[in-house]
Amino acid sequence: MSKPLNIGMIGYGFMGRAHSNGYRKVNNFFDLPYHPVLKAVCARDEAKAKEFANRWGYESVETDWRKLLERKDIDAVDICVPNNLHKEISIAAAKAGKMVLCEKPLSMDTAEGEEMCQAVEKAGVPNMVWYNYRRVPAVTMAKKLIEEGRLGRIFHYRAVFLQDWTISTDLPQGGTALWRLDAAAAGSGVTGDLLAHCIDTAIWLNGKIDTVSAMTETFIKERTHTATGKKEQVKIDDACAFLARFQNGSLATFESTRYARGHKALYTFEINGEKASIKWDLHDLHRLEYFDHKDEGKLRAWRSIHVTDAGGEHPYMDHWWVPGLQIGYEHSFVHQVADFIDGLGKGVLADPTFRTALETQRVCDAVLKSAASGAWVNVG
Ligand SMILES: NC(=O)c1ccc[n+]([C@@H]2O[C@H](COP(=O)([O-])OP(=O)(O)OC[C@H]3O[C@@H](n4cnc5c(N)ncnc54)[C@H](O)[C@@H]3O)[C@@H](O)[C@H]2O)c1
């Protein structure tokens, strides 16, 4: 019999829905020592919070996150609010002895992230950051292939994350979803929002990043702020491209923009090794493209692996349907909840912890510093 794990979730937007879905599904597909109980959702608008609670099955609502943290019946606090609130809530939750699950990016910058790491480590509370792409089976499979040495020495890492939703000059900054355009709420633009995902995956797959050289641009300089109704300067980066050197000697390019007309969420990465290459595309997320140089010459080609097999062949897939039937984006969150709970049972923290995610923060800071100065910057 699994034991209850009482969840208090803060924020009920995009990620609030993705996580709630994960909590609700996880025990249907995974045998785990705990089952999440949706105890409370917290949001400032009580009527909307109640509507959300009814839809997703939360037992109660709170309108002040501090009240949620005071509750004795909450074991784990899930932070699904804009980036500028991550630090304050995480530190307070750790002090209250709660487990802390925080959305990415961990923090607005490295200094904040370091404080957050110290708080959860001092309190000794389980903690995790939702870099969910690690748990798309094809991405997890890429990690396995690299660990098995199939690529050999890595020469190149190439990642892009392209969107096109902020091209209109009429789009305001601030408010639901649009907080991403407001530097005070987001910290940075595509660097912390989209490249943070690319960087987390890259460090996980290919190791530490040593140095970066970046450029950023803000194409639309002023936008009306939802809170004031006035035109205000846009201080986020709309686009960012950077070069990087990994500690293992490989070279990398990273690019992200919200101005790539025609692209809604194109996250791709490609890794070229001495023996083999792999590439992955979020739009075809259940496939891993693989090229193996040791294949017989006349048959040598890119193969497209449908990562849906059972029998332990493909990560996570034993838990789902039958071989050949694919799963989607939302399942990466189910897997992350499953790994977190599995770790709780075994007394180990599921990665990325706050401390692991801090490394991505360091790279983001170095990227923004390099873009401002025009110089190469050591990640440190
Ligand atoms: N892992 C991923 O792939 C992924 C995807 C999207 C967003 N995110 C991250 O998730 C976080 C939330 O993003 P989102 O897309 O869900 O945003 P969203 O705008 O859809 O939702 C944000 C929620 O926070 C609530 N909120 C704001 N201030 C609050 C306060 N003081 N108290 C309580 N609630 C408050 C809003 O009402 C809203 O419900 C961000 O840190 C973002 O970077 C991660």
The ligand as a Gaussian input file, in Angstrom:
#p B3LYP/6-31G(d) Opt

LIG

0 1
 N        9.050000      22.950000     -17.585000
 C        8.566000      23.602000     -18.624000
 O        8.637000      23.163000     -19.758000
 C        7.891000      24.930000     -18.427000
 C        6.950000      25.394000     -19.355000
 C        6.299000      26.599000     -19.087000
 C        6.605000      27.318000     -17.952000
 N        7.546000      26.859000     -17.092000
 C        7.853000      27.627000     -15.846000
 O        6.730000      27.498000     -14.967000
 C        6.526000      28.698000     -14.226000
 C        5.094000      29.181000     -14.471000
 O        4.900000      29.347000     -15.869000
 P        3.461000      29.140000     -16.564000
 O        3.687000      28.978000     -18.009000
 O        2.699000      28.102000     -15.825000
 O        2.851000      30.579000     -16.306000
 P        1.314000      31.027000     -16.331000
 O        1.319000      32.488000     -16.565000
 O        0.522000      30.128000     -17.238000
 O        0.832000      30.720000     -14.841000
 C        1.407000      31.404000     -13.734000
 C        0.499000      31.224000     -12.558000
 O        1.067000      31.895000     -11.425000
 C        0.032000      32.563000     -10.735000
 N        0.595000      33.568000      -9.845000
 C        1.302000      34.679000     -10.179000
 N        1.646000      35.355000      -9.042000
 C        1.155000      34.629000      -8.006000
 C        1.171000      34.807000      -6.577000
 N        1.773000      35.851000      -6.003000
 N        0.561000      33.860000      -5.798000
 C       -0.047000      32.789000      -6.336000
 N       -0.125000      32.594000      -7.690000
 C        0.480000      33.506000      -8.496000
 C       -0.841000      33.075000     -11.860000
 O       -2.125000      33.427000     -11.400000
 C       -0.892000      31.827000     -12.756000
 O       -1.826000      30.894000     -12.293000
 C        7.605000      29.664000     -14.707000
 O        8.685000      29.639000     -13.834000
 C        8.025000      29.114000     -16.071000
 O        9.347000      29.426000     -16.422000
 C        8.179000      25.686000     -17.305000

